[in-house]
Amino acid sequence: MNWLKIVIAALFEVGWVIGLTHASNLMEWFGTVIAIFLSFYLLIQASKMLPVGTTYAIFVGLGTTGVTLCDFFVFGQPLNMGKIVLIFTLLAGVVGLKLATTSERGA
């Protein structure tokens, strides 16, 4: 359940990063602030049961990947081979951290 909190927190991270860039009215800014709060709240809750370093690395890795893919698919930013290789490297690191982390409390 705590790993799911990290994934959901990363989705909210993608939302608030995009919101910081593209928010143009009060309602969009309000949504951005809510996304920031939920993102960090879920991260903190998951970090209480999982190793903080691993939790944060996975959170940032998934968030970075999500923002990069949203930039490409939603906003038409260029995606070159270098970015693709680095995204897969980042995701391999995230999966590796998840597999290498053992925590009796985080089950």
N, C-alpha and C positions, 0 to 999 in steps of 0.2 A: 504494500500500500504506500510506503514512503517513496519508493521509486516512481510510482504513479504521480505522487505529489510533485516530484522534480520535473517530470515530463509536462504536467499541466502548468507548473510555474514557468517553464521555458516557453510554453505557448503564450502565456501572458506577457513574458518578456518580449517576444516578437511583436505582440500588439502594442506595447508601450513604446518600443523603439520606433516603430512605424508611426505611432501617434505623435511622438516628439518631432518627427520630420514633417508630417503631413497635416497635423491638426490645424484647423483654420477658424473654428468657432468654439463657443463656450461648451457646447455639448461634447464635441470631440476632445477638448482638453479635459473635461470631466471624466470621460471614458479612459483617457490616458492615465490620469491620476489613479483611478480605480484599478487599472491594469498593473500599475507600479506597486500599489499596495498589495494586491492579491499575489503578484509574482513573488515579492519578498516575504510575504507572510507564509506562503507554501514552502518556500526555500528554507526559512527558519524552522518551520515545523518538521520538515524532513531531516534537517541537520541535527535535531535533537536526538534522533535515533540512528543516524548514519554518520560515517566519518565526514567531517566538515570539508576537508580538502577534496575528497572524491565527489561529494555532493555538489560543491561549487564548480568544479571542473566540468562535470556533466551538465549542469545548469547552463554554464556559459557556452559550452560546446554546442549543445542543442539550440540555444538561442541564436548563436552566431550562424549556424547552418540554416536555421529557419529564416532569419532576416535576409541572408544572401539569396536563398531560394525565392522568397517573396519579392525581393528586388528584381529578380529575373522574370518570374512568371507573372507578377501583377504589374510591376512598374516598368518593364521593358529594358532593364539594365543589361548590359552585355555580360555574357557568361563565357569565359574562355577555358581552354584546357587546364591552365594553371589553377584556376578557381575550382574546377571539378576535382582535380587531383587533391588539392588541399582540403576540400570538403570531405572527400572519402577518407583522407588521412585523419582528419579531426573525428569523424564518426567512428573510425577503427579505434582511435584512442579512447573515446567515450565508452564503446562496447568493451574494450579491454579493461578499463577501470572498473566497470560494473562487474565483469566476470572475476576480476582479481580481488574485489572487496568482499571480505567476510565479516559479517556483523551479526551477532546473536540477537542484538536488540532490534535490528532493522528489518526483520523478516516480515 
